[in-house]
Amino acid sequence: MVYEEINITIRQAEKIVLDQFKVEGKATRLPGELDFNFKIKTASGDRFILKISRPDEEENYLDFQQQLLQHIADKNPEITAPKVILDIDNNSISSIVDAYGKVRKVRLLTWISGRIWSQVNPQSDALRFSLGQQCGLLSSALQTFHHPLDTRAFDWDVSQAAWTLAYVHVFSTKEQLIVHYFQDLFSQQQHLFKSLRQQVVHNDANDNNVIVSTDLVAPTVVAAIDYGDAIRTAVINDVAICCAYAIMGHEDPLAAALPIIKGYHSEFPLEEKELEVLYTAIAMRLVISVTKSAINKQKEPDNTYLLISEKPAWSILKKWMTIAPDFAVCHFRNTCGFTAHPLETEFEKWASNQQVSVADLFPSLDKRSVFPLDLGMESTLVGQLSEFDNLKKFQFNLDQKQDENPLKVLAGGYLETRPFYTTDAYKQHSNYGTAYRTCHLGTDFWVPDGTAVHSLFDGEVVMSIIQTEAKSYGGLVVLKHENNSLTFYTIFGHLSEKSTTQLAVGTKVNKGDEIGYVGHIKENGGWCPHLHFQLSLDLFNFKDDFPGVAVPSQFDIWKSICPNPNALFKLDDLHAVKETSNEDMIHYRKQHLGKSLSLQYKVPLKMVRGEGAYLIDQQGQKYLDTVNNVAHVGHEHPTVVKAGQQQMGLLNTNSRYLHENINQLAKEIISTMPAELNVVHFVNSGSEANELAIRMAKANTGAIDFIASEVGYHGNANACIEISSYKFDGKGGHGAPEHTHIFPLPDAFRGKYRGDTTSDLYAKEVQLLIDEVHQKTRKVAAVILEPIISCGGQIPLPKGFLKKVYAKIRKAGGLCISDEVQVGCGRLGTDFWGFQMHDVVPDIVTIGKPLGNGHPLAAVVCTQEVADKFANGMEYFNTFGGNPVSCAIGTAVLQTIKNENLQEKALEVGNYLKASLLELAVKFPIIADVRGEGLFLGFELLDNKANPCPEKADYLVNRMKDFKVLMSTDGPDYNVIKIKPPMVFSKENAMEVLKYLSVILAEDFMMNNND
Ligand SMILES: Cc1ncc(COP(=O)(O)O)c(C=O)c1O
């Protein structure tokens, strides 16, 4: 058939709808595989879909669709589906004769408003769940629908997919391999497919047939449209079709399918045996799709719709092939509330009658009890990376424990989340960035190398190999055991090389037979000697390996596949690890911790470790930290940790005794300052530093009036709050106190004065305040300012402003305080201290956050004159300030900045990140400004009318967290994203941030930029 001859033009469509239905409207063309579809919009805003069939279309088939729609409407009026409009003669199916004399059937249906699935970004788990729900609802309503045409030969019916076998020749050799793989599975499962529930189902929830609500943050599926493919078939085929399209474009298609299945199951419960074929059914729908595309490409090369889903379908088929079918079934079962592994319960029953001892495993040790070893994320025995990577140290710790418990075997680790799986082999791509396999699936027995290991049951060797990669199993032996209908496996990892060469695959072993020896570090994958003992009910497709650790998101599935070895040993001390849930922790906090303590993120995180630029949560997942400028030289920097630990072991006391550490740190700090600033007072927090600076200014000038910036924050102590507009002008505040004078935020981008030449204007505002103080016959004590105003939203001071302000304040007899609590210690890249950027020398500098790298350490540095005037006889005593431990830590921090060139790195990486953000701003105009220096950056979100977008900033930060990047918002309108990571933040880290920013900025909610 020549396409031109069957095509319907827009003008023809408008005439048809007017003639047949008396509906006058404008038509726009819509995609369609067979029908010619048009959207019709009337002047009054009513919308319809006009469907014109190909010539010679059977009326019966159209009647089937019309009746089906009516059935849905009658069965469940709550379901949104298109409604049938009758023509001028009251027919639900109208007909016309086209320009070539052919009869064409015409139908008009109500339009369902919303967005087409394919245009929705992101297609979240929640959205896919609601897709499943909608399709489940439809299937539920269609259970009782019957029509003579519901059973027919149909290429798109998964149950009938065998036709594709005849067309494999249309594919390349590589493609044929893929297609054959699934076709083989399909034919093997024919008996299963035939035994499944059959009914009429929608059968075509592809991404152009699903309508989604217009809510851009939490959209849901409104309806499935286009019922032309409905057919009587296995229900599971309908689920498969929903999945086949909605998992396209996802890194991990299996994970993406689960919410759909869950949603379907919630409305229309699926049966266990249906889930057994779901993996194949999904693949076969895709096989049909790629086969159709290939055939149709040859037939109608101009029809682009036919090709729409070809590419992503191939990509999914390739990924799908890498997933073991039975493993997928475990996921499907778990999602639907069945035991993930079908044999879990049977195994449990069998195991409850077994009794084996640790001595059966290691007869030579003759030990029957165990000492439970905690090697989890929060284990201090494991320590930090530099410690657990040092196997001598790790072994020393183990030996100590063993010495304390000589009669027991050190053991444990089933389902324990552990920090030490650090090689790339433990990284996995997920739909939410990198996922780390951290959850241990077996029990480890920490026994000496050379210890003989014996089989617990009769069995057969099915794997016996040596793995040579770092942090692998080394020697690995897997035994298969069969007991009536139950087959299971015992997995022995970290054996000696000799064990595996001695024991060939196929060897039968009896209970009690020696099967090998615990391996030495050099042959066991590079671990302290131990036996990894794991049970499994399946080996899936694994031939020379089997996971011993899993990603936490698959915890429930693996728990079922790999039962607890203690089901055999039955030892109280070998219990699986139990953790307090985050919900319980939140509940306790709410009850018993300060009520105004806040938690970050809508779903709060529990962090248990830090490592460089990363924070690591309780499940061992790594989050890139762009927020924490406190962990200045990197989270838990080994040098800093060691300095603190070592001094802690010697002495910690106050500064009334002589100690080298306090002098050393003072020297380190002074060496970074201009010569004038050479007296140091040590305190414990930025607040305390500013509190002391305020006292010094008062003591020096005899005045009590302070000048500070709008939206400035200087700490939580009384006097600090009184100079912090961020607090007293914010929620719960009562405005500026009598002696505080606030000048407008010197924001050249969106402040009171805008542009490059605003420094005079803002400086004049400061002068006005000075004059005001003088008019009240009082004097100015000091001005306090950050070199980049952080809580104000990373506001750089206009060029020349600080110099002018300092001159005016000094003229008025006041002091100048530079609050370097946020920006100090090299973060800005060009200069070590922020004031140096402005070519001024303050009278007092306050230093906080970065100095202790997380340890409470802060300092006030001032001139001799200021210090002398402050020392008026009243002793300044500070119990903790300047203690030897804090000073050891501070010194280590400052030396690390130098030794690792962190200031220079901050400049280099910061410049790269800033330039890249500016490029992003061109692509995404919602980024209205990019600012800051070094690794103290910010970007501001404004809509196209220049209004701030705090909800978008909040959305962005929460979505970045989904991809394991931590960011924060600030500024008076909370529309500025701040970037102030640990200074070890690398260019690769910056690239990761940029990668996910560009993903999220392109999402519907972010792109809808006209608030
Ligand atoms: C600029 C500035 N000054 C002072 C402080 C107070 O420091 P701390 O929280 O250590 O008391 C902060 C804290 O965020 C700050 O940002």
The ligand as an ORCA input file, in Angstrom:
! r2SCAN-3c Opt
* xyz 0 1
  C      30.615     33.224     59.311
  C      30.424     32.447     60.561
  N      30.878     32.902     61.707
  C      30.746     32.212     62.856
  C      30.091     31.017     62.903
  C      29.927     30.279     64.188
  O      30.768     29.182     64.242
  P      30.437     27.915     65.163
  O      29.242     27.262     64.590
  O      31.691     27.119     65.104
  O      30.177     28.427     66.527
  C      29.605     30.491     61.720
  C      28.932     29.171     61.685
  O      28.346     28.729     60.731
  C      29.754     31.229     60.516
  O      29.287     30.758     59.348
*
